[in-house]
């Protein structure tokens, strides 16, 4: 794995028995000795610690005033940036002129600047994209001296509060900066597992001590990318490059909840983002296809790439994420399906090893979320 | 016991050959969540894909290691695919076959050779 970058906590992962695999240009732990199934279930039962330091952390610092930065950033996304209160985080989507999705991200209002977290595979492009759009109003500053760790699950609050007691009072999508023995922690109450929990940016110098302190707690186990994927799939969350990409729009992807009213037709700041013509038209008139949840009948998982058909044999779309859901205890999948067959409860068919096997279109998420709102 | 490069083990039991996957293979696969077994009384040729194993990570096939007839399959695996991780070399055998030519087993690795093969 010579061309791959290593995480700051690489040696910690090895010492924990992490099995390292290439992912988005990094050597990442896909699982630890417990294995994907146990790691997944442990996260839902107690608390799982994930190293997501491969993701891009970026500070957007206004050159003059915050309002110009906010307006500039808002012009990149169909999302309400100006209405985000200080100390809060929101989900965002960079779109292109065709309405496709360049990346999905989290951004936080930290008073005098914005803090953005983007996907690892997209981070170079995202940084260039932000520089191109924001160079007049902001400095785009990649944060390269901090690890990013996620602590997820029902015991996450109790565990992290032993290090930073202030986190207990946070609500879902709150952000805060707290001093700790490991340096200033940039904490958000969020994550990508469907569980309550936190993402914590910690200075490189303190990262191993912070991770070891958490792992020393009875509730906390290290969790690899394998379980991260099955957890986010059960939570119905999109994986960029699989469930969403430049060929899918936010409306097709069912991400309309991320497009606040103020940016929609009739809103105070309607449109004015890349792809607005298509996205606003789709919000009004619907789309030819939609991302849906899918439950294969039986026990055989249907994975990304499985082609979907109607009972009459008409091609309907394909699965974009699929596998076995350890908490659901059944195979689960997501994919794009023609609008004619996208209603909840519709039976469609996926082609698996030459056989067309039934799946039911279902509501997302598969596993109820437990965010602390 | 004999071993294939595809990480199957073969054990002679009377006039039948019992086939499963090795501990090494089970570990590599991760948690097994689904096993699709062949029909009994099926004639198979060496290299036919006759079992599908799905783990939390991926799907893989088990190939027929010899020419012959599938005479028995391990129905326990359909209800409890996790048995493959718990006892891959014992209770989690996949199928028993009546083979045309037992001497074809000689081509496969013995335990020491397999241990070298997986390093």
Interface residues (C-beta under 8 A of the other chain):
Chain A: X30 X31 X35 X36 X37 X38 X40 X226 X230 X299 X300 X301 X303 X323 X324 X326 X331 X353
Chain B: X30 X31 X33 X34 X36 X52 X54 X56 X57 X58 X59 X78 X81
